[in-house]
């Protein structure tokens, strides 16, 4: 049976890793700045789902299998890069319309999943942390559920904090000139995220 101490020891590195901003968080903030917090929800859920899949790979001993099929994850990574680049292009060319009048975008969930799954370092992280704090061989169904609840809860809380922070900053961008600045800043952030992901081995 899993202990609260073991869960706490797992939660600390997970929280620290989630708090460190990366390309996915940059894309998330850019999405909120260019539209609104509601638009970011599917993207956040996609990010959380992708991390949960990587955690599942580590918990169920599939880390080696996932890393053995690296070409699949390289393809997912490049799909995420293309997704970000297309969004950056659309944002750069977007008219300075009122936020409520702007067309709604789709594909947020799949974009979040693709960006997260395109980073196999997550499965390495979980594979390194879990054995240090948990006896994986002794984990029962309740223990596995508790591990997932901790990881998903922390992930949702941290990404929600990013969304709320970006939503507050977005209130500044109301005039057409500021909206254009917000769109182009968000486009630059998206393009930068795509470039950062592409540069990683």
PyMOL commands that set and color helices and strands:
alter all, ss='L'
color gray80, all
select helices_A, chain A and resi 4-19+23-34+37-59+63-68+70-93+99-101+108-117+121-133+136-138+141-170+176-199
alter helices_A, ss='H'
color red, helices_A
deselect
rebuild
show_as cartoon
